[in-house]
Every structure is written in C-alpha cells, then in structure tokens.
C-alpha cells in the first residue's frame, strides 16, 4: 500500500525485439510532433522502454523491456556487447581505410573506441559496410564514416549483443522467450 492505494507486485522482466522502421523517433513523446516508436507498438504491449536508441532515419533492431534497470545495464559499454550495423554510404572507400578504425578514431574531439568495419561491396557511388562496435555513442556510425568522406544514406542495426534482427519485418515486435533471456543474461540479471 502506498498512500492508501494497493500497488501490484513487481512484474517479471520481459524483453522484445522490435524492427524499427525509418521515420520514427525513439522517445515516448516528441516535442516536434514526430511519430514515435512507442505510438506504433501493438496496443496489447505493456509500457516499455528502449535499450538504447536509433535515430530518426536509422532502422533495424531495437530491444524493448519493461525493466528500466535492465535497460540501463544493457546499454553500458562495460558489458562489452557488440552492436552490429549495415551501412550504405555514398562515396568510395577501400578496406584498408576501414581497417584503420580497429584502433579507434577521434572525430571533432570525440574519441570513438575500436570498430571492426568490413566492406561488403563498393560501387561507383555507394558502398555497403558492416560495422561492429561496443560503445554505441550518439550517431557514432554516421560520424565515423563521415570522417572517412562517406555520407550514410541507410543505416540498419542487425544485432545487439546476442540478439539478432533476423527476418523480423519492419514494424514487427516479438517477445524474447524467458528461457532465452536467462541463457543470454543470466538468471541473476532478471527480476523475478
């Protein structure tokens, strides 16, 4: 009881994979009136928060949870979880230039940690690059590639730690089974 009102028991920690489409902001309310991720979730979803963010024009895997403490823990670079992205960028780049990112890079006074980058294919005007990083700083992939003279025109997060986007369709949401969460996070990481 709090102030004479009965408060329910703590809900068990739950997590969902969501395929965020481009054009939605990762916030509960946007002062600019733009459409949000949370407005586009199924109506039967409980109140959830995101594990990290994807910017307006980024798409792909966004993890959602009903446990704020768990979300914060999973966002910390100290957990060492790789975030993997596929970026389509305007411009030309060689694998040797991308290999230099493995030692990290400083862009406009901001130090970005080691990044594994692999040129999937390059063309006359666009290149597809797979990038793996553990920090996930604000607009990190875009800023790092911009420093190499590339302009990202599509960015898709394909994995976050052990969780994969897979074949989840844009706008679709799927709960991660409790057993999988325990296997990946450890039973002590979950509120039961």
C-alpha positions, 0 to 999 in steps of 0.5 A, a space after each residue: 500500500 502506498 498512500 492508501 492505494 494497493 500497488 501490484 507486485 513487481 512484474 517479471 522482466 520481459 524483453 522484445 525485439 522490435 524492427 524499427 522502421 525509418 521515420 520514427 523517433 525513439 522517445 515516448 513523446 516528441 516535442 516536434 510532433 514526430 511519430 514515435 516508436 512507442 505510438 506504433 507498438 501493438 496496443 496489447 504491449 505493456 509500457 516499455 522502454 528502449 535499450 538504447 536508441 536509433 535515430 530518426 532515419 536509422 532502422 533495424 533492431 531495437 530491444 524493448 523491456 519493461 525493466 528500466 534497470 535492465 535497460 540501463 545495464 544493457 546499454 553500458 559499454 562495460 558489458 562489452 556487447 557488440 552492436 552490429 550495423 549495415 551501412 550504405 554510404 555514398 562515396 568510395 572507400 577501400 578496406 584498408 581505410 576501414 581497417 584503420 578504425 580497429 584502433 579507434 578514431 577521434 572525430 571533432 574531439 570525440 574519441 570513438 573506441 575500436 570498430 571492426 568495419 568490413 566492406 561488403 561491396 563498393 560501387 561507383 557511388 555507394 558502398 555497403 559496410 558492416 560495422 561492429 562496435 561496443 560503445 554505441 555513442 550518439 550517431 557514432 556510425 554516421 560520424 565515423 564514416 563521415 570522417 572517412 568522406 562517406 555520407 550514410 544514406 541507410 543505416 540498419 542495426 542487425 544485432 545487439 549483443 546476442 540478439 539478432 534482427 533476423 527476418 523480423 519485418 519492419 514494424 514487427 515486435 516479438 517477445 524474447 522467450 524467458 528461457 532465452 533471456 536467462 541463457 543470454 543474461 543470466 538468471 541473476 540479471 532478471 527480476 523475478 
